[in-house]
């Protein structure tokens, strides 16, 4: 989720062919490139099965991508910026600020 908001992007050539369709050319950040994360355990058993367990699947990605995106947009609101397409990397944020300053 955080990596999706800040780093990950599919690019295509003029014919629509993916230019980063493998793990050599697709940017997946290392843990050292991400901000520190505090993990908090919380038990919320479900009543609909005898074990009280739930699947975990993509739970970490559902809320984190929009939360990071909205935090960046909120930080840039003094510039009148209301949207930037992901990824919100240094270049896209810098360009958005420059465009806002030139308006």
C-alpha positions as CSV (number, residue, x, y, z in Angstrom):
1,X,0.0,0.0,0.0
2,X,2.6,2.6,1.0
3,X,4.9,1.4,-1.8
4,X,2.0,1.6,-4.3
5,X,1.4,5.2,-3.3
6,X,5.0,6.4,-3.3
7,X,7.0,4.2,-5.7
8,X,5.2,1.7,-7.9
9,X,4.2,2.6,-11.5
10,X,3.6,0.7,-14.7
11,X,4.9,2.4,-17.8
12,X,4.1,1.6,-21.5
13,X,5.6,2.5,-24.8
14,X,3.7,4.2,-27.6
15,X,2.3,0.8,-28.8
16,X,0.9,0.0,-25.4
17,X,3.6,-2.6,-24.4
18,X,4.7,-2.6,-20.8
19,X,8.2,-1.3,-20.3
20,X,8.6,-2.6,-16.7
21,X,6.9,-6.0,-16.8
22,X,9.5,-7.8,-14.7
23,X,11.2,-7.5,-11.3
24,X,14.4,-6.1,-12.9
25,X,12.6,-2.9,-14.2
26,X,9.6,-2.6,-11.9
27,X,10.4,-0.5,-8.8
28,X,9.6,-2.4,-5.6
29,X,11.2,-0.6,-2.6
30,X,13.2,-2.2,0.1
31,X,12.2,-1.9,3.7
32,X,15.1,0.6,4.2
33,X,13.4,2.9,1.7
34,X,10.1,3.1,3.6
35,X,9.3,5.1,6.7
36,X,9.4,3.3,10.1
37,X,6.1,1.5,10.8
38,X,4.8,0.7,14.2
39,X,2.9,-2.6,14.3
40,X,0.0,-2.8,16.8
41,X,-1.7,-6.1,17.4
42,X,-5.5,-6.0,17.9
43,X,-7.7,-9.1,18.3
44,X,-11.1,-8.8,16.7
45,X,-12.5,-12.4,16.5
46,X,-15.4,-13.1,14.2
47,X,-18.5,-14.8,15.4
48,X,-19.3,-16.5,12.1
49,X,-16.9,-19.5,12.5
50,X,-16.0,-21.7,15.4
51,X,-12.3,-20.6,15.6
52,X,-13.1,-16.9,15.4
53,X,-10.5,-16.4,12.8
54,X,-10.5,-14.2,9.7
55,X,-8.3,-14.1,6.5
56,X,-5.6,-11.5,6.4
57,X,-4.9,-11.3,2.6
58,X,-4.6,-7.7,1.4
59,X,-5.7,-6.0,4.7
60,X,-2.4,-4.0,4.9
61,X,-2.9,-2.5,1.5
62,X,-6.5,-1.5,1.6
63,X,-6.3,1.6,3.8
64,X,-2.6,2.5,3.5
65,X,-2.5,3.6,-0.1
66,X,-5.3,6.2,0.2
67,X,-4.1,7.3,3.6
68,X,-0.6,8.0,2.3
69,X,-1.9,9.7,-0.8
70,X,-4.3,11.9,1.2
71,X,-1.6,12.8,3.7
72,X,0.7,14.1,0.8
73,X,-2.2,16.0,-0.8
74,X,-3.1,17.5,2.6
75,X,0.5,18.6,3.1
76,X,0.5,20.3,-0.3
77,X,-2.9,22.0,0.2
78,X,-1.3,25.4,0.9
79,X,-0.2,25.3,-2.7
80,X,-3.7,24.7,-3.9
81,X,-2.8,21.1,-5.0
82,X,-5.8,18.8,-4.8
83,X,-4.6,15.8,-6.8
84,X,-1.5,14.1,-8.0
85,X,-1.5,10.8,-9.9
86,X,0.5,8.1,-8.2
87,X,3.3,7.4,-7.6
88,X,3.8,10.3,-5.3
89,X,7.6,10.2,-5.7
90,X,9.9,13.2,-5.4
91,X,9.6,14.0,-9.1
92,X,5.8,14.0,-9.3
93,X,5.5,16.0,-6.1
94,X,8.1,18.5,-7.2
95,X,6.4,19.0,-10.6
96,X,3.0,19.6,-8.9
97,X,4.5,22.2,-6.6
98,X,6.3,23.9,-9.5
99,X,3.1,24.0,-11.6
100,X,1.1,25.4,-8.6
101,X,3.7,28.1,-8.1
102,X,3.6,29.1,-11.8
103,X,-0.2,29.5,-11.8
